Amino acid sequence: MKFTVESDVGRKRVINEDRAAFLERPDSLKLALLADGMGGHNAGDVASEMAIQEMSNYFLQAEFQNATVEEKRKWMQEAISNINEKIYNHSLEHENCKGMGTTFIAVLIDHNHCLIGHIGDSRVYHFTSTSVDLITRDHSYVNILVDSGEISEEEAQNHPQKNFIVKALGTEPTIEPDFYELTLKEYSYLLICSDGLSNKISTEEMAAIITYPMPIAEKGRKLVQLANDSGGEDNISLILLMMTEEEV
């Protein structure tokens, strides 16, 4: 597996409230993490930093030997719940952090199997040479409207409250993440990104860059560059994973 991690402040923001990380243990288990501190709230960068650091610690100390997928899911659920409580309590104890929160994505990778924990509107996409699938579903107000039949998927794309999220890590005493599973085939890609990327680039534009024959680090830089060229109003972060043992 090859990977690249990018995080850019963008063209309009002063502070980068995004955080992204990729970890690998001696037993070859891997963890990809991405958090987008909530814009418009205090200390979004504190929330995202806490989320990444705490989850990294949980991962590096966890006992996974012969663990089933259900046991890994339970571990991830407990870790996210504990981290949510820590961020929430920190926000109550520090006035300058009141109301802070963050989106959160954790992808636990065992060989080609991915277990995804998801909160907020950061996204996970799966790309092959012939298809693009959005794996996660945003925890957003417009998706509630879509689910209730009040607006269409097409109307949701340009809704004025598109970026209003209804679930975030650290804003409430408890949290229930969504979980997804995915098996990566050789020469397929997993893109984990903040909305600073997904709001500015179409899936067709993503696919054109991701499937183009160039080194994976260059693919990551090109994606960030295109988001900036398209306005760059928000922080832009991504983790791009490629399932192959060969050089591109």
The 8 nearest C-alpha neighbors of each residue, nearest first, counted from 0:
[[1, 242, 243, 241, 244, 2, 240, 110],
 [2, 0, 241, 240, 242, 243, 3, 215],
 [3, 1, 240, 239, 241, 0, 215, 4],
 [2, 4, 216, 239, 238, 215, 219, 5],
 [5, 3, 238, 237, 239, 19, 20, 2],
 [4, 6, 237, 236, 219, 238, 7, 3],
 [7, 5, 236, 235, 237, 8, 4, 19],
 [6, 8, 235, 9, 234, 236, 5, 15],
 [7, 9, 234, 15, 12, 235, 14, 10],
 [10, 8, 231, 234, 7, 233, 11, 227],
 [9, 11, 231, 232, 12, 227, 8, 230],
 [10, 12, 232, 9, 231, 233, 13, 8],
 [13, 11, 14, 10, 9, 8, 233, 232],
 [12, 14, 11, 15, 8, 10, 9, 234],
 [15, 13, 12, 16, 8, 44, 234, 17],
 [14, 16, 8, 17, 234, 13, 44, 7],
 [15, 17, 44, 36, 43, 35, 14, 18],
 [18, 16, 35, 15, 34, 36, 47, 234],
 [17, 19, 34, 33, 47, 48, 35, 16],
 [20, 18, 33, 32, 34, 17, 236, 4],
 [19, 21, 32, 31, 33, 22, 4, 18],
 [20, 22, 31, 30, 32, 23, 19, 29],
 [23, 21, 30, 29, 31, 20, 24, 55],
 [22, 24, 29, 28, 27, 30, 25, 21],
 [23, 25, 27, 26, 28, 29, 59, 22],
 [24, 26, 27, 23, 28, 29, 59, 22],
 [25, 27, 24, 28, 23, 29, 64, 63],
 [28, 26, 24, 25, 23, 29, 109, 110],
 [29, 27, 109, 24, 26, 23, 108, 30],
 [30, 28, 23, 108, 22, 107, 27, 24],
 [29, 31, 107, 22, 106, 21, 108, 32],
 [30, 32, 21, 106, 105, 20, 22, 107],
 [33, 31, 105, 20, 19, 104, 21, 30],
 [32, 34, 19, 104, 18, 103, 20, 105],
 [35, 33, 103, 47, 102, 18, 17, 101],
 [34, 36, 17, 102, 101, 47, 16, 37],
 [37, 35, 43, 101, 16, 47, 44, 17],
 [38, 36, 43, 101, 100, 40, 35, 39],
 [37, 39, 40, 36, 43, 16, 41, 35],
 [40, 38, 37, 41, 43, 99, 42, 36],
 [41, 39, 99, 38, 37, 98, 43, 42],
 [40, 42, 96, 99, 43, 97, 95, 98],
 [41, 43, 45, 96, 44, 99, 40, 46],
 [44, 42, 36, 37, 46, 45, 99, 16],
 [43, 45, 16, 47, 42, 36, 46, 48],
 [46, 44, 42, 48, 43, 47, 49, 36],
 [47, 45, 43, 49, 44, 100, 48, 101],
 [46, 48, 36, 50, 34, 44, 49, 101],
 [49, 47, 45, 51, 50, 46, 44, 52],
 [48, 50, 46, 52, 47, 51, 53, 45],
 [51, 49, 47, 53, 48, 52, 54, 46],
 [50, 52, 54, 48, 49, 53, 55, 47],
 [51, 53, 55, 49, 54, 50, 48, 56],
 [52, 54, 56, 55, 50, 51, 49, 57],
 [55, 53, 57, 51, 56, 52, 50, 58],
 [56, 54, 52, 58, 53, 57, 51, 59],
 [55, 57, 53, 59, 54, 58, 60, 52],
 [56, 58, 54, 60, 55, 59, 61, 53],
 [59, 57, 55, 61, 56, 60, 54, 30],
 [58, 60, 56, 57, 61, 55, 24, 22],
 [61, 59, 57, 58, 56, 62, 55, 63],
 [62, 60, 58, 59, 57, 63, 74, 56],
 [63, 61, 64, 60, 66, 58, 59, 65],
 [64, 62, 66, 61, 65, 71, 67, 70],
 [63, 65, 66, 62, 26, 67, 61, 28],
 [66, 64, 63, 67, 62, 70, 68, 71],
 [67, 65, 63, 64, 70, 71, 68, 69],
 [66, 68, 70, 69, 71, 65, 63, 72],
 [67, 69, 71, 70, 72, 66, 114, 73],
 [68, 70, 72, 67, 71, 73, 66, 74],
 [71, 69, 73, 67, 72, 68, 66, 74],
 [72, 70, 74, 68, 73, 69, 75, 67],
 [71, 73, 69, 75, 70, 74, 76, 68],
 [72, 74, 76, 70, 71, 75, 69, 77],
 [75, 73, 71, 77, 72, 76, 78, 70],
 [74, 76, 78, 72, 73, 77, 79, 71],
 [75, 77, 73, 79, 74, 78, 72, 80],
 [78, 76, 80, 74, 75, 79, 81, 73],
 [77, 79, 75, 81, 80, 76, 74, 82],
 [78, 80, 82, 76, 81, 77, 83, 75],
 [81, 79, 77, 83, 78, 82, 76, 174],
 [82, 80, 84, 78, 83, 79, 77, 85],
 [83, 81, 85, 79, 84, 80, 78, 86],
 [82, 84, 169, 80, 86, 81, 168, 85],
 [83, 85, 87, 81, 82, 86, 172, 88],
 [86, 84, 82, 88, 87, 83, 89, 81],
 [87, 85, 169, 89, 83, 88, 84, 82],
 [88, 86, 169, 84, 90, 89, 85, 170],
 [87, 89, 91, 85, 90, 86, 84, 92],
 [90, 88, 86, 92, 91, 87, 85, 93],
 [89, 91, 97, 96, 87, 88, 93, 92],
 [92, 90, 88, 89, 93, 97, 87, 94],
 [91, 93, 89, 90, 88, 94, 97, 96],
 [94, 92, 96, 90, 95, 91, 89, 97],
 [93, 95, 97, 96, 92, 91, 90, 98],
 [94, 96, 93, 97, 41, 42, 90, 98],
 [97, 95, 90, 42, 41, 94, 93, 99],
 [96, 98, 90, 94, 99, 95, 91, 41],
 [99, 97, 40, 170, 90, 96, 41, 100],
 [100, 98, 41, 40, 43, 96, 97, 42],
 [101, 99, 169, 170, 37, 168, 46, 167],
 [102, 100, 36, 37, 168, 35, 167, 47],
 [101, 103, 119, 35, 34, 167, 118, 168],
 [102, 104, 34, 118, 33, 117, 101, 119],
 [103, 105, 117, 33, 116, 32, 118, 34],
 [106, 104, 32, 116, 115, 31, 107, 103],
 [107, 105, 115, 31, 30, 114, 113, 108],
 [106, 108, 30, 114, 113, 29, 105, 115],
 [107, 109, 113, 29, 112, 28, 30, 110],
 [108, 110, 28, 112, 111, 113, 29, 107],
 [109, 111, 112, 108, 28, 27, 113, 29],
 [112, 110, 183, 182, 109, 113, 108, 184],
 [111, 113, 182, 109, 108, 110, 181, 183],
 [114, 112, 108, 181, 107, 180, 182, 106],
 [115, 113, 180, 107, 106, 179, 108, 181],
 [114, 116, 106, 179, 178, 105, 180, 113],
 [117, 115, 178, 105, 104, 177, 176, 106],
 [116, 118, 104, 177, 176, 103, 178, 115],
 [119, 117, 103, 176, 102, 167, 166, 104],
 [120, 118, 102, 138, 167, 166, 137, 121],
 [121, 119, 137, 138, 122, 102, 194, 164],
 [120, 122, 193, 194, 192, 119, 102, 103],
 [123, 121, 192, 191, 135, 120, 193, 124],
 [122, 124, 191, 134, 190, 135, 133, 192],
 [125, 123, 133, 190, 134, 132, 189, 126],
 [126, 124, 189, 132, 188, 131, 190, 133],
 [127, 125, 131, 188, 187, 130, 189, 124],
 [126, 128, 187, 130, 129, 188, 131, 125],
 [127, 129, 130, 210, 126, 187, 186, 206],
 [130, 128, 127, 131, 126, 206, 210, 187],
 [129, 131, 127, 126, 128, 132, 125, 206],
 [132, 130, 126, 125, 127, 133, 124, 202],
 [133, 131, 125, 124, 134, 126, 130, 123],
 [132, 134, 124, 135, 123, 125, 131, 122],
 [133, 135, 124, 123, 132, 125, 136, 179],
 [136, 134, 123, 122, 133, 137, 117, 179],
 [135, 137, 138, 134, 122, 120, 133, 142],
 [138, 136, 120, 139, 119, 135, 142, 121],
 [137, 139, 119, 165, 164, 166, 120, 136],
 [140, 138, 164, 165, 137, 142, 141, 163],
 [139, 141, 143, 142, 163, 164, 165, 144],
 [142, 140, 144, 143, 139, 155, 161, 145],
 [141, 143, 145, 144, 139, 140, 146, 137],
 [144, 142, 146, 140, 141, 145, 147, 139],
 [143, 145, 141, 149, 147, 142, 146, 150],
 [146, 144, 142, 148, 150, 143, 147, 151],
 [145, 147, 143, 148, 144, 142, 149, 150],
 [148, 146, 144, 145, 149, 143, 150, 142],
 [147, 149, 145, 146, 150, 144, 151, 143],
 [150, 148, 144, 147, 145, 151, 146, 143],
 [149, 151, 145, 148, 144, 154, 155, 152],
 [150, 152, 154, 153, 145, 155, 148, 149],
 [151, 153, 155, 154, 145, 156, 150, 142],
 [154, 152, 151, 155, 156, 157, 150, 158],
 [155, 153, 151, 156, 152, 157, 150, 158],
 [154, 156, 158, 152, 153, 157, 141, 151],
 [157, 155, 154, 153, 158, 152, 161, 141],
 [158, 156, 155, 154, 159, 161, 153, 160],
 [157, 159, 155, 161, 160, 156, 154, 141],
 [160, 158, 161, 157, 162, 155, 163, 156],
 [161, 159, 163, 158, 162, 141, 140, 157],
 [160, 162, 158, 159, 163, 141, 155, 157],
 [163, 161, 160, 164, 139, 120, 159, 140],
 [164, 162, 160, 161, 139, 140, 165, 141],
 [165, 163, 139, 138, 166, 140, 162, 119],
 [164, 166, 139, 138, 140, 163, 167, 119],
 [165, 167, 119, 138, 164, 118, 168, 139],
 [168, 166, 102, 119, 101, 118, 100, 170],
 [167, 169, 101, 100, 83, 170, 102, 103],
 [170, 168, 87, 83, 86, 100, 171, 167],
 [169, 171, 100, 87, 168, 167, 98, 99],
 [170, 172, 173, 169, 87, 174, 168, 83],
 [173, 171, 84, 87, 170, 174, 169, 83],
 [174, 172, 171, 80, 84, 83, 175, 169],
 [173, 175, 80, 176, 83, 171, 168, 172],
 [174, 176, 177, 173, 80, 76, 118, 79],
 [177, 175, 118, 117, 116, 174, 178, 76],
 [176, 178, 117, 116, 175, 118, 179, 115],
 [179, 177, 116, 115, 117, 176, 180, 114],
 [180, 178, 115, 114, 116, 181, 177, 135],
 [181, 179, 114, 113, 115, 178, 182, 112],
 [180, 182, 113, 112, 183, 114, 179, 115],
 [183, 181, 112, 111, 113, 184, 180, 114],
 [184, 182, 111, 187, 181, 112, 242, 185],
 [183, 185, 187, 186, 182, 242, 111, 243],
 [184, 186, 242, 243, 187, 183, 241, 244],
 [187, 185, 242, 243, 184, 241, 188, 127],
 [186, 188, 127, 185, 242, 184, 126, 241],
 [189, 187, 241, 126, 240, 125, 242, 127],
 [188, 190, 125, 240, 124, 239, 126, 191],
 [189, 191, 239, 124, 123, 238, 192, 125],
 [192, 190, 123, 238, 237, 122, 239, 124],
 [191, 193, 237, 122, 236, 121, 190, 196],
 [194, 192, 121, 195, 236, 196, 235, 35],
 [193, 195, 197, 196, 198, 121, 192, 120],
 [194, 196, 235, 233, 193, 234, 198, 197],
 [195, 197, 194, 199, 235, 198, 226, 193],
 [196, 198, 194, 199, 200, 195, 193, 192],
 [199, 197, 194, 196, 195, 200, 201, 226],
 [198, 200, 226, 196, 197, 229, 195, 201],
 [201, 199, 197, 198, 204, 196, 226, 202],
 [200, 202, 204, 203, 205, 199, 197, 198],
 [201, 203, 205, 204, 206, 200, 131, 197],
 [204, 202, 206, 201, 205, 207, 200, 131],
 [203, 205, 207, 201, 202, 206, 200, 208],
 [204, 206, 202, 203, 208, 207, 209, 201],
 [205, 207, 209, 203, 208, 204, 210, 202],
 [206, 208, 204, 205, 210, 209, 211, 203],
 [209, 207, 211, 206, 205, 210, 218, 204],
 [208, 210, 206, 211, 207, 218, 205, 188],
 [209, 211, 208, 207, 206, 212, 128, 127],
 [210, 212, 208, 209, 213, 207, 218, 206],
 [213, 211, 210, 247, 214, 209, 208, 215],
 [212, 214, 211, 247, 215, 217, 218, 216],
 [215, 213, 217, 216, 247, 218, 212, 246],
 [214, 216, 218, 217, 213, 219, 3, 2],
 [217, 215, 219, 3, 218, 214, 220, 2],
 [216, 218, 220, 219, 215, 214, 221, 213],
 [219, 217, 215, 221, 216, 220, 209, 208],
 [220, 218, 216, 222, 217, 221, 215, 223],
 [219, 221, 217, 223, 222, 218, 224, 216],
 [222, 220, 224, 218, 219, 223, 217, 225],
 [221, 223, 225, 219, 224, 220, 218, 226],
 [222, 224, 226, 220, 221, 225, 227, 219],
 [225, 223, 221, 227, 222, 226, 228, 220],
 [224, 226, 228, 222, 227, 223, 229, 221],
 [227, 225, 229, 223, 199, 228, 224, 231],
 [228, 226, 231, 224, 230, 229, 225, 9],
 [227, 229, 225, 226, 230, 224, 231, 223],
 [230, 228, 226, 227, 225, 231, 199, 200],
 [231, 229, 227, 228, 232, 226, 10, 199],
 [230, 232, 227, 9, 10, 233, 226, 229],
 [231, 233, 11, 230, 10, 9, 12, 234],
 [234, 232, 195, 231, 9, 235, 12, 11],
 [233, 235, 8, 9, 195, 7, 15, 17],
 [236, 234, 195, 7, 196, 6, 9, 193],
 [237, 235, 6, 5, 193, 192, 7, 17],
 [238, 236, 192, 5, 191, 4, 239, 6],
 [237, 239, 4, 191, 3, 190, 192, 5],
 [238, 240, 190, 3, 2, 189, 237, 191],
 [241, 239, 2, 189, 188, 1, 190, 238],
 [242, 240, 188, 1, 0, 187, 243, 2],
 [241, 243, 0, 185, 186, 187, 188, 184],
 [244, 242, 185, 186, 0, 245, 241, 1],
 [245, 243, 0, 246, 242, 1, 185, 241],
 [246, 244, 243, 247, 0, 1, 242, 186],
 [245, 247, 244, 214, 243, 1, 215, 213],
 [246, 214, 213, 212, 245, 215, 243, 244]]
